């Protein structure tokens, strides 16, 4: 039993006979009669009683009407859902991002995307490391991932789009004693109480490098949750090295932002599978490629330079 057979069966019911149903379906009457007969053989029961040239529904035929309409309605709904998804009038995108890049550039990209496709929704998961992002995308747990790495990302199995390069910055609470200019030398971090992320990140590597070169700074807290760092900085608990993605939010909250020199930079990239993307995810990746080539305000200006 298939959808075509059910459609033909209902046409006979709705039009009161094979001849009128065939005309409505724009098919030959023998073809319609053959389809109904095949359906009856598959079910093992007659669907119609044939009295001369007239057809009347059997008990089995009466029973089949409701389920047949439900099946065809569900198929229509399924087709409409796929069309809506293709036209970006529906759908959900599963994303995974490291914390900093969930602030920027993800906020800017998603805001612009939603302006064009307001019916598409997002599920955004957090990942602590680039490897976690790549694994989630490679296995299909998420369609698109954002990560930051100390060097250009090469993942032969994935499509990789470099969105931007972000320098590391020092973020200090209001009233902190810091240089007046937009930059700070690493040696000028002497005496600072630093809040750091766990080992393995470029931010932590910069702090470790500062300490190993004899700069008398102190690590006063190591946090697994990077999103907790900025509130602690704003409270005056300490200062922190973070990607420049945090700069706009930090400055709006009253924090001071300095670009650290010599600088360390993070390559912020989006990754996705090379095939089998849903239409909404494919559209978002197109927007990310467009973002990557757009001229933007330099991080010098963003951090106050």
C-alpha positions as CSV (number, residue, x, y, z in Angstrom):
1,X,0.0,0.0,0.0
2,X,1.4,3.4,-1.0
3,X,0.3,7.0,-1.0
4,X,-0.7,6.9,-4.7
5,X,-3.1,4.0,-4.0
6,X,-4.6,5.8,-1.1
7,X,-5.0,9.0,-3.1
8,X,-6.8,7.1,-5.9
9,X,-9.0,5.3,-3.4
10,X,-10.1,8.6,-1.8
11,X,-10.7,10.1,-5.2
12,X,-13.2,7.4,-6.0
13,X,-14.9,7.9,-2.6
14,X,-15.0,11.7,-2.9
15,X,-16.2,11.8,-6.6
16,X,-18.7,8.9,-6.2
17,X,-17.3,6.7,-8.9
18,X,-14.3,5.6,-11.0
19,X,-15.2,7.6,-14.1
20,X,-15.5,11.0,-12.3
21,X,-12.4,10.2,-10.1
22,X,-10.3,9.4,-13.2
23,X,-11.4,12.7,-14.8
24,X,-10.4,14.6,-11.6
25,X,-7.1,12.9,-11.4
26,X,-6.4,13.3,-15.1
27,X,-5.7,9.7,-15.6
28,X,-7.3,6.9,-17.7
29,X,-10.2,5.0,-16.1
30,X,-8.6,1.6,-16.6
31,X,-5.4,2.7,-14.8
32,X,-7.5,3.9,-11.9
33,X,-9.5,0.6,-11.8
34,X,-6.3,-1.4,-11.9
35,X,-4.8,0.6,-9.0
36,X,-7.9,0.1,-6.8
37,X,-7.9,-3.6,-7.7
38,X,-4.2,-3.9,-6.7
39,X,-4.9,-2.2,-3.4
40,X,-7.7,-4.6,-2.7
41,X,-5.5,-7.6,-3.4
42,X,-2.8,-6.3,-1.1
43,X,-5.3,-5.7,1.7
44,X,-7.1,-9.0,1.1
45,X,-10.5,-7.5,1.3
46,X,-12.8,-5.6,-1.2
47,X,-13.1,-1.9,-0.6
48,X,-16.1,-1.5,-2.8
49,X,-19.2,-3.5,-3.6
50,X,-19.8,-3.5,-7.4
51,X,-23.5,-3.4,-8.2
52,X,-23.8,-3.1,-12.0
53,X,-21.8,0.0,-12.8
54,X,-22.2,1.5,-9.4
55,X,-19.7,1.2,-6.5
56,X,-20.6,1.3,-2.8
57,X,-18.2,1.2,0.0
58,X,-17.6,-2.0,1.9
59,X,-17.1,-2.1,5.6
60,X,-13.4,-2.3,4.9
61,X,-13.6,0.7,2.6
62,X,-15.4,2.7,5.3
63,X,-12.7,1.8,7.8
64,X,-9.9,2.8,5.5
65,X,-11.2,6.4,4.8
66,X,-10.1,8.0,8.0
67,X,-6.6,6.5,8.1
68,X,-6.1,7.2,4.4
69,X,-6.9,10.9,4.9
70,X,-4.5,11.0,7.9
71,X,-1.7,9.5,5.9
72,X,-2.1,11.9,3.0
73,X,-2.5,14.8,5.3
74,X,0.7,13.9,7.2
75,X,2.5,13.5,3.9
76,X,1.4,17.0,2.8
77,X,2.5,18.4,6.2
78,X,5.9,16.7,5.8
79,X,6.3,18.1,2.3
80,X,5.3,21.6,3.5
81,X,7.8,21.4,6.4
82,X,10.6,20.5,4.0
83,X,9.6,23.3,1.6
84,X,9.5,25.8,4.6
85,X,12.9,24.6,5.7
86,X,14.3,25.0,2.2
87,X,12.9,28.5,2.0
88,X,14.2,29.3,5.5
89,X,10.7,29.9,6.8
90,X,11.4,27.3,9.5
91,X,14.2,25.2,11.0
92,X,16.8,25.1,13.7
93,X,20.6,25.4,13.6
94,X,22.7,23.5,16.1
95,X,25.8,25.4,16.9
96,X,28.8,24.9,19.2
97,X,31.2,27.7,20.2
98,X,34.0,28.5,22.6
99,X,32.8,31.1,25.1
100,X,34.6,34.2,23.7
101,X,33.5,33.7,20.1
102,X,29.9,33.2,21.3
103,X,30.1,36.9,22.2
104,X,31.8,38.1,19.0
105,X,31.7,37.5,16.2
106,X,28.7,35.2,16.7
107,X,26.4,37.9,18.2
108,X,26.9,40.1,15.1
109,X,26.5,37.3,12.6
110,X,23.4,35.8,14.2
111,X,21.7,39.1,14.6
112,X,22.1,39.9,10.9
113,X,21.0,36.4,10.0
114,X,17.9,36.6,12.1
115,X,16.9,39.9,10.5
116,X,16.7,38.1,7.2
117,X,15.3,34.7,8.5
118,X,13.3,35.4,11.7
119,X,11.7,32.0,11.8
120,X,15.0,30.1,12.1
121,X,15.9,29.2,15.7
122,X,19.3,28.2,17.2
123,X,20.6,25.8,19.8
124,X,24.0,26.9,21.0
125,X,26.3,24.6,23.0
126,X,29.5,25.6,24.7
127,X,32.9,24.0,24.3
128,X,36.0,24.5,26.3
129,X,38.6,23.7,23.5
130,X,39.0,23.8,19.8
131,X,39.2,20.0,19.7
132,X,35.8,19.7,21.4
133,X,34.3,22.0,18.7
134,X,35.9,20.0,15.9
135,X,34.7,16.7,17.3
136,X,31.2,17.9,17.7
137,X,31.0,19.1,14.1
138,X,32.8,16.1,12.7
139,X,30.4,13.6,14.4
140,X,27.4,15.6,13.4
141,X,26.3,16.5,17.0
142,X,26.3,20.1,15.8
143,X,26.3,21.5,12.3
144,X,28.5,24.6,12.8
145,X,31.2,25.4,15.2
146,X,33.2,28.5,16.2
147,X,36.6,28.3,17.7
148,X,39.8,30.3,18.3
149,X,43.3,28.9,17.7
150,X,46.8,30.4,17.9
151,X,47.5,29.5,14.3
152,X,45.4,29.1,11.1
153,X,43.1,26.0,11.4
154,X,43.5,23.1,9.0
155,X,40.9,20.4,9.1
156,X,40.9,18.5,5.8
157,X,37.5,16.8,6.6
158,X,35.7,20.0,7.3
159,X,35.0,23.3,5.6
160,X,36.9,26.0,7.5
161,X,36.2,29.7,7.2
162,X,38.5,32.1,9.0
163,X,36.3,34.9,10.2
164,X,38.8,37.3,11.8
165,X,42.0,37.5,13.8
166,X,41.6,38.8,17.4
167,X,44.5,40.1,19.5
168,X,44.6,39.4,23.2
169,X,43.8,42.3,25.5
170,X,44.2,43.1,29.2
171,X,40.9,44.0,30.8
172,X,40.9,45.9,34.1
173,X,38.2,47.1,36.4
174,X,37.2,50.8,36.7
175,X,39.8,52.8,38.6
176,X,42.7,50.3,38.0
177,X,46.2,51.7,37.7
178,X,47.1,51.1,34.1
179,X,49.0,53.0,31.3
180,X,47.1,55.9,29.8
181,X,47.5,54.8,26.2
182,X,45.7,52.0,24.3
183,X,48.5,49.5,24.7
184,X,50.4,47.8,27.5
185,X,53.8,46.2,27.4
186,X,54.0,42.8,29.0
187,X,56.6,44.1,31.4
188,X,54.1,46.7,32.6
189,X,51.9,43.8,34.0
190,X,54.2,43.6,37.0
191,X,52.3,43.8,40.3
192,X,49.0,42.8,38.7
193,X,46.7,40.2,40.2
194,X,45.6,38.1,37.3
195,X,42.5,36.0,36.8
196,X,43.2,33.2,34.3
197,X,41.6,30.4,32.5
198,X,42.7,26.8,32.8
199,X,45.9,25.6,31.0
200,X,45.9,25.0,27.3
201,X,44.5,28.3,26.1
202,X,46.4,31.1,24.4
203,X,45.4,33.5,27.1
204,X,46.9,31.3,29.8
205,X,50.0,30.8,27.7
206,X,50.5,34.5,27.5
207,X,50.3,34.9,31.2
208,X,52.6,31.9,31.8
209,X,55.1,33.5,29.4
210,X,54.9,36.9,31.2
211,X,55.6,35.1,34.5
212,X,58.4,33.0,33.1
213,X,60.2,36.2,31.9
214,X,60.4,37.5,35.5
215,X,57.5,39.8,35.5
216,X,56.2,39.9,39.2
217,X,52.5,39.4,38.5
218,X,50.4,37.0,40.5
219,X,47.8,34.5,39.5
220,X,45.0,34.9,42.1
221,X,42.3,32.7,40.5
222,X,42.1,30.0,37.8
223,X,38.6,29.6,36.4
224,X,37.2,26.7,34.4
225,X,34.2,28.9,33.3
226,X,35.6,31.7,31.3
227,X,32.4,33.7,31.3
228,X,32.9,34.2,35.1
229,X,36.1,36.2,34.5
230,X,34.6,39.5,33.4
231,X,32.3,39.9,36.4
232,X,35.2,39.3,38.7
233,X,37.3,41.9,36.9
234,X,34.5,44.5,37.1
235,X,34.3,43.9,40.8
236,X,37.9,44.8,41.3
237,X,39.0,41.3,42.2
238,X,41.7,41.3,39.6
239,X,42.7,41.8,35.9
240,X,42.5,39.3,33.0
241,X,43.9,38.5,29.6
242,X,41.1,37.8,27.2
243,X,40.4,37.8,23.4
244,X,39.4,41.2,21.9
245,X,35.9,39.8,21.5
246,X,35.3,40.8,25.1
247,X,36.3,44.4,24.5
248,X,33.0,46.0,23.5
249,X,31.1,44.3,26.3
250,X,33.8,45.2,28.8
251,X,34.0,48.8,27.8
252,X,30.2,49.2,28.0
253,X,30.4,47.8,31.5
254,X,33.0,50.4,32.5
255,X,36.2,48.3,32.2
256,X,39.5,49.5,30.8
257,X,40.9,47.6,27.8
258,X,44.5,47.6,26.6
259,X,46.0,45.8,23.7
260,X,49.0,43.7,24.9
261,X,52.3,44.1,23.1
262,X,54.2,42.1,21.9
263,X,50.8,40.8,20.7
264,X,49.4,37.4,20.6
265,X,46.6,36.7,18.1
266,X,43.7,34.2,17.9
267,X,42.5,33.0,14.6
268,X,38.7,32.8,14.9
269,X,37.2,30.3,12.5
270,X,33.8,28.7,11.7
271,X,33.8,25.0,10.8
272,X,31.2,22.7,9.3
273,X,30.9,19.5,7.4
274,X,31.5,19.6,3.6
275,X,28.1,18.0,2.8
276,X,24.7,17.2,4.3
277,X,24.1,20.6,5.8
278,X,20.5,21.6,6.4
279,X,19.4,24.6,4.3
280,X,19.4,27.0,7.3
281,X,22.9,25.9,8.3
282,X,24.1,26.3,4.7
283,X,22.7,29.8,4.6
284,X,24.4,30.7,7.9
285,X,27.7,29.5,6.5
286,X,27.2,31.7,3.5
287,X,26.7,34.6,5.8
288,X,29.9,33.7,7.7
289,X,31.8,33.7,4.5
290,X,30.4,37.1,3.7
291,X,31.4,38.4,7.1
292,X,34.9,37.1,6.7
293,X,35.5,39.4,3.7
294,X,33.7,42.5,4.9
295,X,35.8,45.5,6.1
296,X,35.2,46.1,9.8
297,X,36.4,48.4,12.5
298,X,39.9,47.4,13.5
299,X,40.5,45.9,16.9
300,X,42.8,48.9,17.6
301,X,39.7,51.1,17.6
302,X,37.6,48.6,19.5
303,X,40.1,48.4,22.3
304,X,40.4,52.1,22.5
305,X,43.3,52.8,20.2
